[in-house]
Amino acid sequence: MNYFVIQSKAHPWDTTWTTWTNRQFPTLEEAKAFFDTLPIKADHRIAEAYTVTRFKPIKEA
């Protein structure tokens, strides 16, 4: 099941987003409602969690 989180950057020049793990929202509407309460929205965003399936080749002995 997907959920939504708030992410932020420490500085505008940062390229890394930090995820607020203590705030997870089951719907986008709930995430947007919380986002609207933030006093400063710059360098914050809503992100959707998702699963990535990757494959790694095995090494033959």
Phi, psi and omega per residue, in radians:
M1 nan 2.283 3.117
N2 -1.379 2.679 3.031
Y3 -2.506 2.996 -3.074
F4 -2.097 2.588 -3.139
V5 -2.363 2.915 3.015
I6 -1.759 2.395 3.066
Q7 -2.151 2.667 3.133
S8 -2.512 2.813 3.043
K9 -2.029 2.519 3.137
A10 -1.223 -0.639 -3.113
H11 -2.420 2.637 -3.134
P12 -1.026 -0.492 -3.108
W13 -1.484 -0.122 3.091
D14 -1.175 2.620 3.055
T15 -1.896 -0.154 -3.110
T16 -1.692 2.279 3.086
W17 -1.704 2.381 3.079
T18 -1.758 2.276 -3.114
T19 -1.603 2.315 3.063
W20 -1.409 1.655 -3.071
T21 -1.251 -0.325 3.131
N22 -1.466 -0.036 3.120
R23 -2.197 1.763 3.061
Q24 -2.153 2.359 -3.065
F25 -2.109 2.298 -3.112
P26 -1.256 -0.396 -3.132
T27 -2.255 2.720 3.094
L28 -1.130 -0.628 -3.139
E29 -1.067 -0.718 3.115
E30 -1.171 -0.683 3.102
A31 -1.127 -0.732 3.107
K32 -1.123 -0.693 3.126
A33 -1.083 -0.741 3.097
F34 -1.185 -0.749 -3.138
F35 -1.007 -0.661 3.136
D36 -1.146 -0.358 3.131
T37 -1.487 -0.182 -3.134
L38 -1.184 2.292 -3.133
P39 -1.199 -0.575 3.119
I40 -2.173 2.039 -3.076
K41 -1.673 -0.229 3.123
A42 -1.089 2.466 3.136
D43 1.096 0.462 3.019
H44 -2.259 2.634 3.094
R45 -2.705 2.855 3.033
I46 -1.713 2.353 3.134
A47 -2.259 2.589 3.119
E48 -1.781 2.313 3.069
A49 -1.356 2.508 3.092
Y50 -2.668 2.835 -3.136
T51 -1.749 2.375 3.097
V52 -1.953 2.236 3.070
T53 -1.763 2.147 3.123
R54 -2.163 2.749 -3.126
F55 -2.197 2.439 -3.132
K56 -2.191 2.268 3.137
P57 -1.171 2.538 3.100
I58 -1.530 2.702 3.095
K59 -1.724 2.209 3.113
E60 -1.353 2.383 -3.122
A61 -1.390 nan nan
